[in-house]
Amino acid sequence: MAEGGFGESIHQDTRSRGGFNPTLTVLLVVVGVVLLFVIGNYALYIYAQKTLPGRKKKPVSKKKMKRERLKQGMAPVGD
């Protein structure tokens, strides 16, 4: 068997070259993409808040309106 084995020779080559650490490079790329995604979503949210109209409220049903009037002590319409 060769001295050092296969795995050790690879690690020695990367250390001696002095290039970028591949793990660090991948980590930086992933963090950069995630950060870009979050910032983009925030920018779109702010843009939508400024430009889009507000949501319309759901219409209140007649049954609920009648119940509210009874709670307030008003006579129901038609009685």
Protein Blocks (a to p, Z undefined) as FASTA:
>chain_A
ZZhijmlmmmmmmmmnopacfklmmmmmmmmmmmmmmmmmmmmmmmmmmmpccddddddd
fklmmmmmmmnopacehZZ
